[in-house]
Amino acid sequence: MKLINIGFGNLINADRVVAVISPDSAPAKRMIQECRERAQLIDATHGRKTKGVIITDSDNVVLSFLTAEQLLVRFNDQKGGREFGFGE
């Protein structure tokens, strides 16, 4: 399991991420609002402006203050995440 720091010490399982998108489009804003209403929204911005939206395979949406490009670098960087081998 690879955990990625998405800001302020918040970690997310990289294996569960489906997409990372920008929050500026109308469909992204609708998806965020719908997840907020269904209590499936995780706000990891610590009060900062939302710049990146992470969509997981469990239908949860995570908001981050990091941009989609910054998150991409962290997901692709081997040093950006921590490997945890459980049962391997």
HTML snippet that shows the backbone in 3Dmol.js (N, CA, C, O; Angstrom):
<script src="https://3Dmol.org/build/3Dmol-min.js"></script>
<div id="view" style="width:600px;height:400px;position:relative"></div>
<script>
const pdb = `
ATOM      1  N   MET A   1       0.854  -1.174   0.000  1.00  0.00           N
ATOM      2  CA  MET A   1       0.000   0.000   0.000  1.00  0.00           C
ATOM      3  C   MET A   1       0.897   1.232   0.000  1.00  0.00           C
ATOM      4  O   MET A   1       1.802   1.342   0.827  1.00  0.00           O
ATOM      5  N   LYS A   2       0.652   2.151  -0.916  1.00  0.00           N
ATOM      6  CA  LYS A   2       1.424   3.381  -1.008  1.00  0.00           C
ATOM      7  C   LYS A   2       0.563   4.548  -0.557  1.00  0.00           C
ATOM      8  O   LYS A   2      -0.481   4.820  -1.150  1.00  0.00           O
ATOM      9  N   LEU A   3       0.996   5.239   0.489  1.00  0.00           N
ATOM     10  CA  LEU A   3       0.285   6.412   0.993  1.00  0.00           C
ATOM     11  C   LEU A   3       0.954   7.670   0.460  1.00  0.00           C
ATOM     12  O   LEU A   3       2.177   7.800   0.491  1.00  0.00           O
ATOM     13  N   ILE A   4       0.132   8.593  -0.028  1.00  0.00           N
ATOM     14  CA  ILE A   4       0.613   9.850  -0.604  1.00  0.00           C
ATOM     15  C   ILE A   4       0.171  11.009   0.278  1.00  0.00           C
ATOM     16  O   ILE A   4      -0.990  11.081   0.682  1.00  0.00           O
ATOM     17  N   ASN A   5       1.093  11.911   0.577  1.00  0.00           N
ATOM     18  CA  ASN A   5       0.784  13.109   1.355  1.00  0.00           C
ATOM     19  C   ASN A   5       0.075  14.099   0.432  1.00  0.00           C
ATOM     20  O   ASN A   5       0.629  14.525  -0.582  1.00  0.00           O
ATOM     21  N   ILE A   6      -1.170  14.464   0.800  1.00  0.00           N
ATOM     22  CA  ILE A   6      -1.937  15.408  -0.025  1.00  0.00           C
ATOM     23  C   ILE A   6      -2.000  16.783   0.624  1.00  0.00           C
ATOM     24  O   ILE A   6      -2.817  17.622   0.245  1.00  0.00           O
ATOM     25  N   GLY A   7      -1.131  17.008   1.603  1.00  0.00           N
ATOM     26  CA  GLY A   7      -1.046  18.308   2.251  1.00  0.00           C
ATOM     27  C   GLY A   7      -1.443  18.264   3.707  1.00  0.00           C
ATOM     28  O   GLY A   7      -2.374  17.553   4.086  1.00  0.00           O
ATOM     29  N   PHE A   8      -0.736  19.026   4.523  1.00  0.00           N
ATOM     30  CA  PHE A   8      -0.988  19.153   5.958  1.00  0.00           C
ATOM     31  C   PHE A   8      -0.919  17.810   6.687  1.00  0.00           C
ATOM     32  O   PHE A   8      -1.602  17.610   7.691  1.00  0.00           O
ATOM     33  N   GLY A   9      -0.097  16.896   6.181  1.00  0.00           N
ATOM     34  CA  GLY A   9       0.056  15.608   6.828  1.00  0.00           C
ATOM     35  C   GLY A   9      -1.071  14.633   6.561  1.00  0.00           C
ATOM     36  O   GLY A   9      -1.100  13.554   7.152  1.00  0.00           O
ATOM     37  N   ASN A  10      -1.995  14.982   5.690  1.00  0.00           N
ATOM     38  CA  ASN A  10      -3.082  14.076   5.313  1.00  0.00           C
ATOM     39  C   ASN A  10      -2.565  13.103   4.255  1.00  0.00           C
ATOM     40  O   ASN A  10      -1.907  13.504   3.294  1.00  0.00           O
ATOM     41  N   LEU A  11      -2.871  11.827   4.446  1.00  0.00           N
ATOM     42  CA  LEU A  11      -2.392  10.794   3.538  1.00  0.00           C
ATOM     43  C   LEU A  11      -3.565  10.102   2.866  1.00  0.00           C
ATOM     44  O   LEU A  11      -4.647   9.983   3.441  1.00  0.00           O
ATOM     45  N   ILE A  12      -3.338   9.649   1.645  1.00  0.00           N
ATOM     46  CA  ILE A  12      -4.371   8.929   0.909  1.00  0.00           C
ATOM     47  C   ILE A  12      -3.725   7.702   0.270  1.00  0.00           C
ATOM     48  O   ILE A  12      -2.572   7.744  -0.158  1.00  0.00           O
ATOM     49  N   ASN A  13      -4.480   6.617   0.211  1.00  0.00           N
ATOM     50  CA  ASN A  13      -4.008   5.378  -0.391  1.00  0.00           C
ATOM     51  C   ASN A  13      -3.988   5.550  -1.908  1.00  0.00           C
ATOM     52  O   ASN A  13      -5.041   5.714  -2.526  1.00  0.00           O
ATOM     53  N   ALA A  14      -2.810   5.514  -2.507  1.00  0.00           N
ATOM     54  CA  ALA A  14      -2.670   5.744  -3.945  1.00  0.00           C
ATOM     55  C   ALA A  14      -3.366   4.664  -4.765  1.00  0.00           C
ATOM     56  O   ALA A  14      -3.776   4.919  -5.897  1.00  0.00           O
ATOM     57  N   ASP A  15      -3.505   3.468  -4.213  1.00  0.00           N
ATOM     58  CA  ASP A  15      -4.140   2.374  -4.948  1.00  0.00           C
ATOM     59  C   ASP A  15      -5.640   2.581  -5.123  1.00  0.00           C
ATOM     60  O   ASP A  15      -6.243   1.964  -6.001  1.00  0.00           O
ATOM     61  N   ARG A  16      -6.251   3.429  -4.314  1.00  0.00           N
ATOM     62  CA  ARG A  16      -7.698   3.648  -4.356  1.00  0.00           C
ATOM     63  C   ARG A  16      -8.095   4.843  -5.220  1.00  0.00           C
ATOM     64  O   ARG A  16      -9.285   5.078  -5.429  1.00  0.00           O
ATOM     65  N   VAL A  17      -7.128   5.598  -5.723  1.00  0.00           N
ATOM     66  CA  VAL A  17      -7.416   6.814  -6.495  1.00  0.00           C
ATOM     67  C   VAL A  17      -7.773   6.455  -7.929  1.00  0.00           C
ATOM     68  O   VAL A  17      -7.064   5.697  -8.592  1.00  0.00           O
ATOM     69  N   VAL A  18      -8.889   7.015  -8.397  1.00  0.00           N
ATOM     70  CA  VAL A  18      -9.345   6.811  -9.763  1.00  0.00           C
ATOM     71  C   VAL A  18      -8.931   7.993 -10.636  1.00  0.00           C
ATOM     72  O   VAL A  18      -8.480   7.805 -11.765  1.00  0.00           O
ATOM     73  N   ALA A  19      -9.086   9.225 -10.107  1.00  0.00           N
ATOM     74  CA  ALA A  19      -8.782  10.413 -10.894  1.00  0.00           C
ATOM     75  C   ALA A  19      -8.433  11.579  -9.978  1.00  0.00           C
ATOM     76  O   ALA A  19      -8.840  11.627  -8.818  1.00  0.00           O
ATOM     77  N   VAL A  20      -7.668  12.516 -10.531  1.00  0.00           N
ATOM     78  CA  VAL A  20      -7.375  13.786  -9.872  1.00  0.00           C
ATOM     79  C   VAL A  20      -7.751  14.870 -10.872  1.00  0.00           C
ATOM     80  O   VAL A  20      -7.223  14.912 -11.983  1.00  0.00           O
ATOM     81  N   ILE A  21      -8.677  15.753 -10.466  1.00  0.00           N
ATOM     82  CA  ILE A  21      -9.195  16.763 -11.392  1.00  0.00           C
ATOM     83  C   ILE A  21      -9.132  18.149 -10.763  1.00  0.00           C
ATOM     84  O   ILE A  21      -8.917  18.300  -9.560  1.00  0.00           O
ATOM     85  N   SER A  22      -9.321  19.139 -11.597  1.00  0.00           N
ATOM     86  CA  SER A  22      -9.405  20.525 -11.148  1.00  0.00           C
ATOM     87  C   SER A  22     -10.845  20.815 -10.701  1.00  0.00           C
ATOM     88  O   SER A  22     -11.786  20.297 -11.302  1.00  0.00           O
ATOM     89  N   PRO A  23     -11.026  21.625  -9.668  1.00  0.00           N
ATOM     90  CA  PRO A  23     -12.384  21.888  -9.167  1.00  0.00           C
ATOM     91  C   PRO A  23     -13.120  22.998  -9.903  1.00  0.00           C
ATOM     92  O   PRO A  23     -14.208  23.389  -9.480  1.00  0.00           O
ATOM     93  N   ASP A  24     -12.560  23.517 -10.989  1.00  0.00           N
ATOM     94  CA  ASP A  24     -13.113  24.711 -11.627  1.00  0.00           C
ATOM     95  C   ASP A  24     -14.269  24.455 -12.586  1.00  0.00           C
ATOM     96  O   ASP A  24     -15.049  25.367 -12.858  1.00  0.00           O
ATOM     97  N   SER A  25     -14.397  23.249 -13.098  1.00  0.00           N
ATOM     98  CA  SER A  25     -15.449  22.989 -14.088  1.00  0.00           C
ATOM     99  C   SER A  25     -16.801  22.793 -13.404  1.00  0.00           C
ATOM    100  O   SER A  25     -16.873  22.443 -12.226  1.00  0.00           O
ATOM    101  N   ALA A  26     -17.863  23.024 -14.161  1.00  0.00           N
ATOM    102  CA  ALA A  26     -19.219  22.857 -13.630  1.00  0.00           C
ATOM    103  C   ALA A  26     -19.502  21.412 -13.211  1.00  0.00           C
ATOM    104  O   ALA A  26     -20.105  21.205 -12.158  1.00  0.00           O
ATOM    105  N   PRO A  27     -19.091  20.401 -13.993  1.00  0.00           N
ATOM    106  CA  PRO A  27     -19.331  19.021 -13.544  1.00  0.00           C
ATOM    107  C   PRO A  27     -18.609  18.682 -12.240  1.00  0.00           C
ATOM    108  O   PRO A  27     -19.142  17.954 -11.403  1.00  0.00           O
ATOM    109  N   ALA A  28     -17.402  19.209 -12.070  1.00  0.00           N
ATOM    110  CA  ALA A  28     -16.661  18.966 -10.827  1.00  0.00           C
ATOM    111  C   ALA A  28     -17.376  19.619  -9.650  1.00  0.00           C
ATOM    112  O   ALA A  28     -17.471  19.029  -8.573  1.00  0.00           O
ATOM    113  N   LYS A  29     -17.872  20.817  -9.848  1.00  0.00           N
ATOM    114  CA  LYS A  29     -18.599  21.508  -8.773  1.00  0.00           C
ATOM    115  C   LYS A  29     -19.878  20.759  -8.407  1.00  0.00           C
ATOM    116  O   LYS A  29     -20.226  20.665  -7.230  1.00  0.00           O
ATOM    117  N   ARG A  30     -20.584  20.221  -9.415  1.00  0.00           N
ATOM    118  CA  ARG A  30     -21.788  19.430  -9.149  1.00  0.00           C
ATOM    119  C   ARG A  30     -21.453  18.163  -8.379  1.00  0.00           C
ATOM    120  O   ARG A  30     -22.162  17.795  -7.443  1.00  0.00           O
ATOM    121  N   MET A  31     -20.371  17.495  -8.773  1.00  0.00           N
ATOM    122  CA  MET A  31     -19.963  16.270  -8.099  1.00  0.00           C
ATOM    123  C   MET A  31     -19.594  16.551  -6.642  1.00  0.00           C
ATOM    124  O   MET A  31     -19.952  15.777  -5.755  1.00  0.00           O
ATOM    125  N   ILE A  32     -18.893  17.632  -6.393  1.00  0.00           N
ATOM    126  CA  ILE A  32     -18.523  18.005  -5.021  1.00  0.00           C
ATOM    127  C   ILE A  32     -19.776  18.261  -4.199  1.00  0.00           C
ATOM    128  O   ILE A  32     -19.874  17.794  -3.064  1.00  0.00           O
ATOM    129  N   GLN A  33     -20.730  18.992  -4.750  1.00  0.00           N
ATOM    130  CA  GLN A  33     -21.969  19.294  -4.024  1.00  0.00           C
ATOM    131  C   GLN A  33     -22.768  18.027  -3.741  1.00  0.00           C
ATOM    132  O   GLN A  33     -23.299  17.863  -2.642  1.00  0.00           O
ATOM    133  N   GLU A  34     -22.858  17.129  -4.721  1.00  0.00           N
ATOM    134  CA  GLU A  34     -23.588  15.876  -4.520  1.00  0.00           C
ATOM    135  C   GLU A  34     -22.938  15.014  -3.448  1.00  0.00           C
ATOM    136  O   GLU A  34     -23.635  14.414  -2.631  1.00  0.00           O
ATOM    137  N   CYS A  35     -21.620  14.947  -3.441  1.00  0.00           N
ATOM    138  CA  CYS A  35     -20.905  14.168  -2.417  1.00  0.00           C
ATOM    139  C   CYS A  35     -21.056  14.809  -1.043  1.00  0.00           C
ATOM    140  O   CYS A  35     -21.136  14.105  -0.036  1.00  0.00           O
ATOM    141  N   ARG A  36     -21.096  16.123  -0.994  1.00  0.00           N
ATOM    142  CA  ARG A  36     -21.313  16.817   0.282  1.00  0.00           C
ATOM    143  C   ARG A  36     -22.687  16.451   0.851  1.00  0.00           C
ATOM    144  O   ARG A  36     -22.822  16.207   2.050  1.00  0.00           O
ATOM    145  N   GLU A  37     -23.695  16.413  -0.007  1.00  0.00           N
ATOM    146  CA  GLU A  37     -25.051  16.071   0.427  1.00  0.00           C
ATOM    147  C   GLU A  37     -25.164  14.617   0.880  1.00  0.00           C
ATOM    148  O   GLU A  37     -25.950  14.306   1.775  1.00  0.00           O
ATOM    149  N   ARG A  38     -24.374  13.714   0.261  1.00  0.00           N
ATOM    150  CA  ARG A  38     -24.396  12.294   0.625  1.00  0.00           C
ATOM    151  C   ARG A  38     -23.395  11.959   1.724  1.00  0.00           C
ATOM    152  O   ARG A  38     -23.246  10.791   2.086  1.00  0.00           O
ATOM    153  N   ALA A  39     -22.713  12.954   2.256  1.00  0.00           N
ATOM    154  CA  ALA A  39     -21.690  12.775   3.303  1.00  0.00           C
ATOM    155  C   ALA A  39     -20.561  11.868   2.828  1.00  0.00           C
ATOM    156  O   ALA A  39     -20.074  11.029   3.585  1.00  0.00           O
ATOM    157  N   GLN A  40     -20.147  12.037   1.579  1.00  0.00           N
ATOM    158  CA  GLN A  40     -19.026  11.288   1.025  1.00  0.00           C
ATOM    159  C   GLN A  40     -17.882  12.213   0.635  1.00  0.00           C
ATOM    160  O   GLN A  40     -16.999  11.824  -0.129  1.00  0.00           O
ATOM    161  N   LEU A  41     -17.895  13.425   1.152  1.00  0.00           N
ATOM    162  CA  LEU A  41     -16.873  14.412   0.837  1.00  0.00           C
ATOM    163  C   LEU A  41     -15.897  14.514   1.995  1.00  0.00           C
ATOM    164  O   LEU A  41     -16.302  14.632   3.151  1.00  0.00           O
ATOM    165  N   ILE A  42     -14.616  14.468   1.681  1.00  0.00           N
ATOM    166  CA  ILE A  42     -13.570  14.628   2.689  1.00  0.00           C
ATOM    167  C   ILE A  42     -12.814  15.901   2.344  1.00  0.00           C
ATOM    168  O   ILE A  42     -12.194  15.995   1.285  1.00  0.00           O
ATOM    169  N   ASP A  43     -12.867  16.881   3.241  1.00  0.00           N
ATOM    170  CA  ASP A  43     -12.217  18.172   3.014  1.00  0.00           C
ATOM    171  C   ASP A  43     -10.875  18.180   3.727  1.00  0.00           C
ATOM    172  O   ASP A  43     -10.819  18.259   4.954  1.00  0.00           O
ATOM    173  N   ALA A  44      -9.793  18.099   2.960  1.00  0.00           N
ATOM    174  CA  ALA A  44      -8.442  18.094   3.513  1.00  0.00           C
ATOM    175  C   ALA A  44      -7.721  19.400   3.197  1.00  0.00           C
ATOM    176  O   ALA A  44      -6.493  19.426   3.112  1.00  0.00           O
ATOM    177  N   THR A  45      -8.477  20.488   3.023  1.00  0.00           N
ATOM    178  CA  THR A  45      -7.875  21.769   2.651  1.00  0.00           C
ATOM    179  C   THR A  45      -7.453  22.606   3.852  1.00  0.00           C
ATOM    180  O   THR A  45      -6.669  23.543   3.702  1.00  0.00           O
ATOM    181  N   HIS A  46      -7.951  22.288   5.024  1.00  0.00           N
ATOM    182  CA  HIS A  46      -7.671  23.063   6.239  1.00  0.00           C
ATOM    183  C   HIS A  46      -8.027  24.531   6.057  1.00  0.00           C
ATOM    184  O   HIS A  46      -7.300  25.415   6.512  1.00  0.00           O
ATOM    185  N   GLY A  47      -9.147  24.787   5.390  1.00  0.00           N
ATOM    186  CA  GLY A  47      -9.628  26.151   5.214  1.00  0.00           C
ATOM    187  C   GLY A  47      -9.034  26.894   4.039  1.00  0.00           C
ATOM    188  O   GLY A  47      -9.409  28.039   3.786  1.00  0.00           O
ATOM    189  N   ARG A  48      -8.121  26.278   3.317  1.00  0.00           N
ATOM    190  CA  ARG A  48      -7.520  26.918   2.146  1.00  0.00           C
ATOM    191  C   ARG A  48      -8.431  26.720   0.934  1.00  0.00           C
ATOM    192  O   ARG A  48      -9.408  25.973   0.991  1.00  0.00           O
ATOM    193  N   LYS A  49      -8.098  27.396  -0.153  1.00  0.00           N
ATOM    194  CA  LYS A  49      -8.859  27.259  -1.390  1.00  0.00           C
ATOM    195  C   LYS A  49      -8.635  25.863  -1.977  1.00  0.00           C
ATOM    196  O   LYS A  49      -7.510  25.363  -1.997  1.00  0.00           O
ATOM    197  N   THR A  50      -9.701  25.251  -2.449  1.00  0.00           N
ATOM    198  CA  THR A  50      -9.608  23.934  -3.078  1.00  0.00           C
ATOM    199  C   THR A  50      -9.013  24.085  -4.469  1.00  0.00           C
ATOM    200  O   THR A  50      -9.544  24.814  -5.307  1.00  0.00           O
ATOM    201  N   LYS A  51      -7.902  23.387  -4.709  1.00  0.00           N
ATOM    202  CA  LYS A  51      -7.245  23.451  -6.012  1.00  0.00           C
ATOM    203  C   LYS A  51      -7.189  22.097  -6.702  1.00  0.00           C
ATOM    204  O   LYS A  51      -6.931  22.020  -7.903  1.00  0.00           O
ATOM    205  N   GLY A  52      -7.433  21.019  -5.941  1.00  0.00           N
ATOM    206  CA  GLY A  52      -7.402  19.678  -6.513  1.00  0.00           C
ATOM    207  C   GLY A  52      -8.497  18.817  -5.917  1.00  0.00           C
ATOM    208  O   GLY A  52      -8.801  18.923  -4.729  1.00  0.00           O
ATOM    209  N   VAL A  53      -9.089  17.969  -6.738  1.00  0.00           N
ATOM    210  CA  VAL A  53     -10.160  17.070  -6.311  1.00  0.00           C
ATOM    211  C   VAL A  53      -9.716  15.645  -6.638  1.00  0.00           C
ATOM    212  O   VAL A  53      -9.390  15.330  -7.782  1.00  0.00           O
ATOM    213  N   ILE A  54      -9.711  14.795  -5.616  1.00  0.00           N
ATOM    214  CA  ILE A  54      -9.288  13.409  -5.774  1.00  0.00           C
ATOM    215  C   ILE A  54     -10.534  12.528  -5.690  1.00  0.00           C
ATOM    216  O   ILE A  54     -11.301  12.608  -4.731  1.00  0.00           O
ATOM    217  N   ILE A  55     -10.721  11.695  -6.700  1.00  0.00           N
ATOM    218  CA  ILE A  55     -11.868  10.793  -6.750  1.00  0.00           C
ATOM    219  C   ILE A  55     -11.356   9.383  -6.478  1.00  0.00           C
ATOM    220  O   ILE A  55     -10.392   8.936  -7.099  1.00  0.00           O
ATOM    221  N   THR A  56     -12.007   8.682  -5.544  1.00  0.00           N
ATOM    222  CA  THR A  56     -11.570   7.337  -5.183  1.00  0.00           C
ATOM    223  C   THR A  56     -12.536   6.286  -5.727  1.00  0.00           C
ATOM    224  O   THR A  56     -13.639   6.605  -6.170  1.00  0.00           O
ATOM    225  N   ASP A  57     -12.102   5.040  -5.686  1.00  0.00           N
ATOM    226  CA  ASP A  57     -12.944   3.947  -6.179  1.00  0.00           C
ATOM    227  C   ASP A  57     -14.071   3.593  -5.216  1.00  0.00           C
ATOM    228  O   ASP A  57     -14.942   2.793  -5.560  1.00  0.00           O
ATOM    229  N   SER A  58     -14.073   4.169  -4.020  1.00  0.00           N
ATOM    230  CA  SER A  58     -15.151   3.932  -3.055  1.00  0.00           C
ATOM    231  C   SER A  58     -16.187   5.059  -3.093  1.00  0.00           C
ATOM    232  O   SER A  58     -16.967   5.219  -2.154  1.00  0.00           O
ATOM    233  N   ASP A  59     -16.194   5.837  -4.179  1.00  0.00           N
ATOM    234  CA  ASP A  59     -17.127   6.951  -4.395  1.00  0.00           C
ATOM    235  C   ASP A  59     -16.955   8.087  -3.400  1.00  0.00           C
ATOM    236  O   ASP A  59     -17.862   8.902  -3.233  1.00  0.00           O
ATOM    237  N   ASN A  60     -15.817   8.155  -2.742  1.00  0.00           N
ATOM    238  CA  ASN A  60     -15.501   9.303  -1.901  1.00  0.00           C
ATOM    239  C   ASN A  60     -14.756  10.328  -2.744  1.00  0.00           C
ATOM    240  O   ASN A  60     -14.044   9.980  -3.685  1.00  0.00           O
ATOM    241  N   VAL A  61     -14.933  11.592  -2.390  1.00  0.00           N
ATOM    242  CA  VAL A  61     -14.229  12.677  -3.050  1.00  0.00           C
ATOM    243  C   VAL A  61     -13.438  13.420  -1.986  1.00  0.00           C
ATOM    244  O   VAL A  61     -13.976  13.790  -0.942  1.00  0.00           O
ATOM    245  N   VAL A  62     -12.149  13.637  -2.258  1.00  0.00           N
ATOM    246  CA  VAL A  62     -11.259  14.295  -1.314  1.00  0.00           C
ATOM    247  C   VAL A  62     -10.819  15.625  -1.913  1.00  0.00           C
ATOM    248  O   VAL A  62     -10.337  15.676  -3.045  1.00  0.00           O
ATOM    249  N   LEU A  63     -10.987  16.698  -1.149  1.00  0.00           N
ATOM    250  CA  LEU A  63     -10.559  18.025  -1.590  1.00  0.00           C
ATOM    251  C   LEU A  63      -9.173  18.313  -1.038  1.00  0.00           C
ATOM    252  O   LEU A  63      -8.884  18.016   0.121  1.00  0.00           O
ATOM    253  N   SER A  64      -8.319  18.891  -1.870  1.00  0.00           N
ATOM    254  CA  SER A  64      -6.956  19.226  -1.457  1.00  0.00           C
ATOM    255  C   SER A  64      -6.634  20.654  -1.880  1.00  0.00           C
ATOM    256  O   SER A  64      -7.194  21.166  -2.849  1.00  0.00           O
ATOM    257  N   PHE A  65      -5.729  21.287  -1.144  1.00  0.00           N
ATOM    258  CA  PHE A  65      -5.298  22.624  -1.533  1.00  0.00           C
ATOM    259  C   PHE A  65      -4.179  22.554  -2.567  1.00  0.00           C
ATOM    260  O   PHE A  65      -3.782  23.584  -3.112  1.00  0.00           O
ATOM    261  N   LEU A  66      -3.662  21.354  -2.847  1.00  0.00           N
ATOM    262  CA  LEU A  66      -2.650  21.179  -3.885  1.00  0.00           C
ATOM    263  C   LEU A  66      -3.340  21.077  -5.246  1.00  0.00           C
ATOM    264  O   LEU A  66      -4.436  20.528  -5.352  1.00  0.00           O
ATOM    265  N   THR A  67      -2.691  21.607  -6.282  1.00  0.00           N
ATOM    266  CA  THR A  67      -3.252  21.532  -7.624  1.00  0.00           C
ATOM    267  C   THR A  67      -3.147  20.108  -8.156  1.00  0.00           C
ATOM    268  O   THR A  67      -2.410  19.286  -7.612  1.00  0.00           O
ATOM    269  N   ALA A  68      -3.883  19.826  -9.213  1.00  0.00           N
ATOM    270  CA  ALA A  68      -3.836  18.501  -9.833  1.00  0.00           C
ATOM    271  C   ALA A  68      -2.414  18.185 -10.311  1.00  0.00           C
ATOM    272  O   ALA A  68      -1.976  17.038 -10.228  1.00  0.00           O
ATOM    273  N   GLU A  69      -1.698  19.189 -10.808  1.00  0.00           N
ATOM    274  CA  GLU A  69      -0.329  18.980 -11.273  1.00  0.00           C
ATOM    275  C   GLU A  69       0.600  18.637 -10.109  1.00  0.00           C
ATOM    276  O   GLU A  69       1.444  17.750 -10.235  1.00  0.00           O
ATOM    277  N   GLN A  70       0.454  19.331  -8.977  1.00  0.00           N
ATOM    278  CA  GLN A  70       1.280  19.040  -7.804  1.00  0.00           C
ATOM    279  C   GLN A  70       0.977  17.645  -7.267  1.00  0.00           C
ATOM    280  O   GLN A  70       1.887  16.928  -6.849  1.00  0.00           O
ATOM    281  N   LEU A  71      -0.297  17.259  -7.277  1.00  0.00           N
ATOM    282  CA  LEU A  71      -0.667  15.921  -6.821  1.00  0.00           C
ATOM    283  C   LEU A  71      -0.103  14.866  -7.761  1.00  0.00           C
ATOM    284  O   LEU A  71       0.346  13.812  -7.310  1.00  0.00           O
ATOM    285  N   LEU A  72      -0.121  15.133  -9.058  1.00  0.00           N
ATOM    286  CA  LEU A  72       0.431  14.198 -10.036  1.00  0.00           C
ATOM    287  C   LEU A  72       1.907  13.931  -9.753  1.00  0.00           C
ATOM    288  O   LEU A  72       2.355  12.785  -9.811  1.00  0.00           O
ATOM    289  N   VAL A  73       2.656  14.975  -9.449  1.00  0.00           N
ATOM    290  CA  VAL A  73       4.075  14.812  -9.132  1.00  0.00           C
ATOM    291  C   VAL A  73       4.236  13.930  -7.906  1.00  0.00           C
ATOM    292  O   VAL A  73       5.109  13.062  -7.880  1.00  0.00           O
ATOM    293  N   ARG A  74       3.411  14.137  -6.895  1.00  0.00           N
ATOM    294  CA  ARG A  74       3.508  13.332  -5.675  1.00  0.00           C
ATOM    295  C   ARG A  74       3.115  11.880  -5.931  1.00  0.00           C
ATOM    296  O   ARG A  74       3.706  10.974  -5.343  1.00  0.00           O
ATOM    297  N   PHE A  75       2.141  11.644  -6.788  1.00  0.00           N
ATOM    298  CA  PHE A  75       1.745  10.275  -7.093  1.00  0.00           C
ATOM    299  C   PHE A  75       2.812   9.564  -7.904  1.00  0.00           C
ATOM    300  O   PHE A  75       3.012   8.360  -7.739  1.00  0.00           O
ATOM    301  N   ASN A  76       3.502  10.286  -8.778  1.00  0.00           N
ATOM    302  CA  ASN A  76       4.518   9.675  -9.633  1.00  0.00           C
ATOM    303  C   ASN A  76       5.882   9.591  -8.971  1.00  0.00           C
ATOM    304  O   ASN A  76       6.722   8.798  -9.398  1.00  0.00           O
ATOM    305  N   ASP A  77       6.122  10.382  -7.948  1.00  0.00           N
ATOM    306  CA  ASP A  77       7.417  10.410  -7.273  1.00  0.00           C
ATOM    307  C   ASP A  77       7.498   9.257  -6.275  1.00  0.00           C
ATOM    308  O   ASP A  77       6.663   9.143  -5.377  1.00  0.00           O
ATOM    309  N   GLN A  78       8.495   8.418  -6.438  1.00  0.00           N
ATOM    310  CA  GLN A  78       8.647   7.273  -5.533  1.00  0.00           C
ATOM    311  C   GLN A  78       8.933   7.718  -4.106  1.00  0.00           C
ATOM    312  O   GLN A  78       8.582   7.010  -3.162  1.00  0.00           O
ATOM    313  N   LYS A  79       9.558   8.871  -3.929  1.00  0.00           N
ATOM    314  CA  LYS A  79       9.867   9.368  -2.588  1.00  0.00           C
ATOM    315  C   LYS A  79       8.688  10.099  -1.967  1.00  0.00           C
ATOM    316  O   LYS A  79       8.679  10.332  -0.758  1.00  0.00           O
ATOM    317  N   GLY A  80       7.689  10.468  -2.770  1.00  0.00           N
ATOM    318  CA  GLY A  80       6.536  11.217  -2.272  1.00  0.00           C
ATOM    319  C   GLY A  80       5.589  10.382  -1.430  1.00  0.00           C
ATOM    320  O   GLY A  80       4.821  10.920  -0.632  1.00  0.00           O
ATOM    321  N   GLY A  81       5.641   9.099  -1.602  1.00  0.00           N
ATOM    322  CA  GLY A  81       4.764   8.213  -0.847  1.00  0.00           C
ATOM    323  C   GLY A  81       5.561   7.277   0.022  1.00  0.00           C
ATOM    324  O   GLY A  81       6.777   7.160  -0.129  1.00  0.00           O
ATOM    325  N   ARG A  82       4.890   6.617   0.920  1.00  0.00           N
ATOM    326  CA  ARG A  82       5.530   5.648   1.792  1.00  0.00           C
ATOM    327  C   ARG A  82       4.914   4.300   1.532  1.00  0.00           C
ATOM    328  O   ARG A  82       3.692   4.148   1.549  1.00  0.00           O
ATOM    329  N   GLU A  83       5.764   3.319   1.291  1.00  0.00           N
ATOM    330  CA  GLU A  83       5.295   1.952   1.040  1.00  0.00           C
ATOM    331  C   GLU A  83       5.092   1.244   2.363  1.00  0.00           C
ATOM    332  O   GLU A  83       5.959   1.266   3.236  1.00  0.00           O
ATOM    333  N   PHE A  84       3.945   0.619   2.499  1.00  0.00           N
ATOM    334  CA  PHE A  84       3.643  -0.205   3.658  1.00  0.00           C
ATOM    335  C   PHE A  84       3.272  -1.584   3.153  1.00  0.00           C
ATOM    336  O   PHE A  84       2.225  -1.759   2.528  1.00  0.00           O
ATOM    337  N   GLY A  85       4.120  -2.560   3.418  1.00  0.00           N
ATOM    338  CA  GLY A  85       3.843  -3.915   2.956  1.00  0.00           C
ATOM    339  C   GLY A  85       3.150  -4.722   4.041  1.00  0.00           C
ATOM    340  O   GLY A  85       3.781  -5.122   5.020  1.00  0.00           O
ATOM    341  N   PHE A  86       1.876  -4.958   3.874  1.00  0.00           N
ATOM    342  CA  PHE A  86       1.131  -5.772   4.813  1.00  0.00           C
ATOM    343  C   PHE A  86       0.903  -7.133   4.179  1.00  0.00           C
ATOM    344  O   PHE A  86       0.199  -7.254   3.177  1.00  0.00           O
ATOM    345  N   GLY A  87       1.503  -8.154   4.772  1.00  0.00           N
ATOM    346  CA  GLY A  87       1.311  -9.510   4.296  1.00  0.00           C
ATOM    347  C   GLY A  87       2.026  -9.811   2.993  1.00  0.00           C
ATOM    348  O   GLY A  87       1.681 -10.776   2.311  1.00  0.00           O
ATOM    349  N   GLU A  88       3.019  -9.004   2.635  1.00  0.00           N
ATOM    350  CA  GLU A  88       3.745  -9.254   1.377  1.00  0.00           C
ATOM    351  C   GLU A  88       5.053  -9.921   1.662  1.00  0.00           C
ATOM    352  O   GLU A  88       5.811 -10.215   0.738  1.00  0.00           O
TER     353      GLU A  88
END
`;
const viewer = $3Dmol.createViewer("view");
viewer.addModel(pdb, "pdb");
viewer.setStyle({}, {cartoon: {color: "spectrum"}});
viewer.zoomTo();
viewer.render();
</script>
